[in-house]
Amino acid sequence: MVASKPKIILRSAIPGLQPEYTLGDTTTVGRHPSNNIILGADSISRFHARIDKRGNFFILQDLNSSNGTYVNGERITQMTLHHNDEVTFGAVEFAFHNETASGRISSGFEVGGMSIVEFKDDDAEESKPSTQSVISSAQMVEIRDRSSFITTPITAKQARALDPKDLAKSHNRLTAMFKLSELLRESEGDKEKSIIERALDILFEAVDADRGVILTRFADSTELEITAIRTHDELIPGTKISMSRTILDQVVRDRVAVLSADTTSDDRFDSSESIIMNRIHSVICVPMIHGERVMGVVHLDTQSIGKSLAKDDLEFVTMIAGDLSLALENIRMRREAAHRERLAAVGETVAGISHNIKNILLLMGGGSELLDRALAKGKLETAQDSWGVVSRGIEKISKLVKDMLEYSNQRRPRLVEIDVNALICSTAEEIEEQLVKKGITLELDLEEDIAPRWTDEMGLQRTLANLIVNAIEAIPHTQGHIEIVTAVLDDPLETLVIRIADNGSGIPQEKLDKVFLPFFTTKGSSGTGLGLPMCRKCIEDVRGTLTVESETNVGTTFIIKLPKLQDDDDLVTGGPGNTTASTDV
């Protein structure tokens, strides 16, 4: 029976889509006509995902899609696909079929509802048989620092004398090291499980093992948990991968890497039912160590008598385990640092909110006390004045809550094509009354013939209004002047620059780098400290930048830079707006 070609089979009832799609060496998925698989659904981005063939396996990578790519219900950045995986692009569901691939077992590690890994207790002897090699912790460090099969140079004459199989093995290992380096470098945001699974795939490309298991444990746990399983051939139903608990305990307890090149002549396995029943011929078991902690274990074995794992395999796996443990520790350290930063940010936010509300409540408390006294004495005029104080406090709290809700809103910007100059003019007209009251002149120097731009109209209008009002409030004198200038830079992004400049009191240099921090304000009790952070968030949401220049008693200039976006999908696919210009006008 000939296995069918690798493909994805449609599970969603969506008209116009094919029932199945065959996968090539590289298959792109998206709404744009240039994709190999074109999915014309609203939940699909123009360039949504890519599936790359690597050997017998297929790697699925999300291309920063808006609605995400999922494997078995879990949102992924990149993952190796396995037969019968459920793959979802946005809201379009598929099943992945690849019957020709090796029997790589996916998450869950079960066949027919039963675990496929078992741990067997072996009748161990104290003696170390000649078929067993052990690498100590110190030797493992030395191997990780300099690997003889990778770093030792050889002459051309020596190379010609080498067995072609040895050359092929060295080539495979160098390739595996390169792939692992790329994996660890590019997987900063990926989950540990995904990285470990792909690392085991890479390991199998360089070591001729039949089966492999990687176990890991968290810092606060003593139990090892199965994280990834790989088999060269698909498991026969009812069979299990047996691991020697004796070797596992020795590896973890003594922090050593162990090779048993021939279990049939190894005294350690004389009465081991797990070895006999599963025809295990050779075993490698290597600890993943960082500092003084064993983070996990890499276990490989062979079943064929004609295929044995050797000392150089043990050294190679030891080096891979060292690199992997270091990468996992870095991931965990970054996660802990990010958690601490989030806690610190929450603390600062709570402190800022508390400070604002405390000041307002003090104001309202004083007004309420005066109101009670006035009412008790029947002085309605005084009570009316006191109520004004309380009423202003209520308005301040209402504004603070509204600003907090707007600042924390995670809405995706809605891009429309607009005339930016026209938007500036309409925004200026809306606040004309405030300009007249303070005797401030507003000058518009807008570059002509600026083509309509894709941007978030609501966010840009809110930002312009906020910056103009800030400029009005920053001018204490009667000769106030505000200027708004637009220009398009001659750069690859056709960056649009909007400058809002005033001749107000300016911002002291020691406060200039704090104006975009939440709850920082130069307006005293009259400001919430959320206006400018909201402005910057609105601009950054459309891949732009908002910066400020100021000089005390001279004035302040806010500079908005907006790269040209082609349409709404540029925010998702990393289009022209992926980098922001830095040239000023």
Steps between C-alpha positions, in 0.01 A plus 500: 500500500646836393466778757327818386692823451529740795199733503257700709133399488227761545275455802314833494186534288613802296377535140761551230785313671645172377436189711876442531835660405822311421815638666825569313848587623373846596129576521368846583150559634305825488242719334736651241487341151877435504464234774513128420185445706257790459241526776252778430359525853474815712703345781798433269780755456651573161809295589384287791738203538765285331563125505858388423604141430813387685589140428188298573357768727301819442557816703206741535586866562255782568580823309383743771140445395225705658281210615778250562597148400409210729610136532269278705338810649828667610617821334848451357782700348676199347448127549570162344178347365407139566256266334135583589588833665215752497623818328296822510576815301288778648159330507568247221567147630702225332640158587866433414573165333853366452501121505853480355668676792687327776296410803559823690246499785325828573388650830312274737737204446216253482393231254144374535466684831804327656837654581774386260785557750564280801775501764638163605700419812817304405704273725812714491845382595748723673767424244526703185518258202743552219217569256402808696662844458448774758582869458534703821370853555847649454551308178159613375604863549820434308307333215261795477793743486690311230363207305770285338283388211403859420803714573806286429639605159613231257721514195381423146699174512327399825162588350564273200593217735177529697218256444220661292256404775707694754503803271123475458458475876716809558306688235168403661623616839626832373165551327316406818710745705420777252128418505497491880679835514243650263215345698621639832574841348162538328277348769511772763123529523420131457389265775751260653311190387508609136875570517574164664294310241680667210840449669424127525416498128840658429676252730348208311641633173855461636477195726388164361261414784171313480321682781551808710341668801575835666381551858507836677400643836426843640726672749267430794431136407690178562298300248610455140222536245500367143524798266583350159505155338646397164503158332673401178215269401138522598430312821315171471172526696545361849876554518663751732826690529669363811753704694730355762425664834843383621683694229266799538561515874877468448502782243299738718658407833863490390464764224674278245436410135468125440545282192420128501625389159375139533227434756509125436849476651446774758474349853270783591228350280541129577151468642334804346167400349466842335820455302427142395138554403571816301819375331700807609855462371674824605406801714620858546375701797631855554401756766412858404688699762508870578708604799423257780159400369404210272234651275424185305627186329554400135447126438576320171505129423533252213329164452692352207801283588680633196456861614674618816552840654866586553721719722506782247116490493505542877729803471285655229176453698676643806587815309146534363354452848729772635395753235134412548514532879667841472234619253215375721650670805523827304134465401399445860712793620340728239157379607579573866642843411191582294282389792692726737471789256125445472469497878706821522284662231186397685643648817582829328155510342326437830717764667414750227129428521506515879682834496250653257194368681640599841542862389150508353346342811675754725350776287156339511527432874565865574213607275266243656582623851428859401177386331381325819568809712326730255193276482489469878493881530259538209750702295394385155732738311803368688376144450476562126862615489610197701306266271699647211820369664348153545363502145841585354647208693243264352584629152872446564446139608273441201767637266771292668296180464417582137867567418608178671246298302609660173869450578452132589277431200665232281290567192664439165524828308248527217682631195321709239630714216478867601620847403731585791507874423120509500496318835738759647278785375182346643670434835621862516146626431362295790726676753485845340295636792775414749758672279290819479440511877875501569589721205721234343567495127516171315703478179469203263792434265377189320686351206276492195407189302559252782335182379234338720650276768396174663492570874283475811282809457356493852842453663668775293213746559514436874878548502485828305226641723689403816829653379334826392313531831828431685664778300217741588533419871880539485479863382467733804531831310281691256733473199439132457578333169456141385626365167414170335723388211466195276756361257579172324860382525689375197569157642399141408207513744371838376479598866241766583618743770262715706651763730294684765707786644408767761678795659389410852692455823672182383589186693809482725767263365492283813130430435515464123574126499208433739211669318390175329498299825154414637380729780788747459368852447635854495149642557481432873159389627327600175650213297466120517837424338341270242449739206847477345541123564169450316623719213821301463307170515266616220796592277706189575195283425536606134880450500572869552698693760420796725789701643541836672750787497479785749686794647393687813339841427537439126244232419429136424475301177335158469600301190283226351649270234278263305639254243285435195277195540343334196191373682379352826709181466830690513460508878498117501731386222793728570449710187664829411427643841715248682779751550459864582706777339728701724567809285354827631365790297 
